């Protein structure tokens, strides 16, 4: 259960988290919808950044456990990039969430 798998890069778009858009897949796949939370945009941003934060932190700690005597620029730049990703302003959502009434029941 210690195994970590990596998936596609994620990006926050408003309160949504989706796979990063590419030339082949210009829309990306919806991974999470954080719109029900008052802090949904912040949660989406942290959710999208978490794989990179984990990878950078794990890489640094593995090197530390192996006897790293000084911090190299590579480790610092990876950590800074992951933290910047977690703190950046989220992109705007592609459209507003629409709430509809179905069969007289508000949702």
Phi and psi in degrees as a GROMACS rama.xvg file:
@    title "Ramachandran Plot"
@    xaxis  label "Phi"
@    yaxis  label "Psi"
@TYPE xy
-83.344  -4.9376  UNK-2
-73.1659  133.256  UNK-3
-114.418  128.542  UNK-4
-106.258  149.466  UNK-5
-108.933  137.57  UNK-6
-108.258  -162.216  UNK-7
-70.1469  159.762  UNK-8
-61.6892  144.826  UNK-9
-112.073  155.611  UNK-10
-141.266  147.88  UNK-11
-91.5464  135.923  UNK-12
-134.236  94.7222  UNK-13
65.831  -123.241  UNK-14
-99.291  8.33607  UNK-15
-99.65  151.053  UNK-16
-118.5  129.186  UNK-17
-141.011  167.22  UNK-18
-67.7447  148.93  UNK-19
-62.3343  136.137  UNK-20
-72.1385  141.886  UNK-21
-132.496  176.569  UNK-22
-62.8242  -33.7486  UNK-23
-78.0027  -40.857  UNK-24
-122.111  89.9138  UNK-25
-76.2336  -12.6176  UNK-26
-101.101  -30.5153  UNK-27
75.5965  168.727  UNK-28
-106.673  135.41  UNK-29
-68.1401  127.117  UNK-30
-106.89  -40.6882  UNK-31
-151.319  149.287  UNK-32
-121.87  111.203  UNK-33
-102.798  20.9691  UNK-34
-70.9141  -16.4876  UNK-35
-82.3221  -9.15496  UNK-36
-96.8189  142.801  UNK-37
-60.9102  -24.5116  UNK-38
-111.444  34.5345  UNK-39
-57.4307  -40.2786  UNK-40
-64.5399  -41.0314  UNK-41
-66.7253  -41.6807  UNK-42
-63.9798  -41.3245  UNK-43
-62.3168  -41.8136  UNK-44
-63.0087  -44.8973  UNK-45
-68.2335  -38.9696  UNK-46
-59.1296  -46.626  UNK-47
-66.3289  -33.7116  UNK-48
-84.3972  -16.319  UNK-49
-59.0445  -38.0839  UNK-50
-61.9869  -39.6188  UNK-51
-71.5219  -37.1073  UNK-52
-62.5834  -43.528  UNK-53
-62.6626  -47.0986  UNK-54
-62.5255  -44.5482  UNK-55
-66.6639  -42.5603  UNK-56
-66.4416  -43.9839  UNK-57
-64.1398  -41.3103  UNK-58
-61.1065  -44.6153  UNK-59
-63.8102  -47.1305  UNK-60
-67.3242  -35.1327  UNK-61
-62.4426  -43.1135  UNK-62
-65.84  -38.828  UNK-63
-62.7862  -45.181  UNK-64
-64.3332  -28.5528  UNK-65
-83.8188  5.26519  UNK-66
100.353  24.596  UNK-67
-55.3435  122.442  UNK-68
-95.8333  -23.5561  UNK-69
-146.453  155.396  UNK-70
-85.3735  123.762  UNK-71
-87.689  162.152  UNK-72
-60.7286  -32.4826  UNK-73
-61.867  -46.3873  UNK-74
-65.7356  -42.8143  UNK-75
-64.8658  -42.5547  UNK-76
-67.5791  -36.6839  UNK-77
-64.4864  -43.8244  UNK-78
-65.2152  -43.6225  UNK-79
-63.7035  -40.4561  UNK-80
-64.4388  -41.4692  UNK-81
-66.6957  -41.0606  UNK-82
-67.0247  -40.9189  UNK-83
-61.6932  -39.1601  UNK-84
-62.6835  -40.2515  UNK-85
-69.8273  -26.0111  UNK-86
-101.383  -7.06776  UNK-87
-67.5753  156.973  UNK-88
-67.8568  134.175  UNK-89
-70.153  150.913  UNK-90
-69.9073  157.656  UNK-91
-71.4326  147.446  UNK-92
-66.9573  147.387  UNK-93
-66.278  -25.1643  UNK-94
-159.839  160.208  UNK-95
-74.3746  149.668  UNK-96
-72.7482  132.457  UNK-97
-108.647  130.144  UNK-98
-103.373  133.479  UNK-99
-124.52  159.286  UNK-100
-101.67  124.356  UNK-101
-116.853  122.924  UNK-102
54.505  36.7767  UNK-103
76.1745  6.8597  UNK-104
-108.795  120.355  UNK-105
-73.4788  135.297  UNK-106
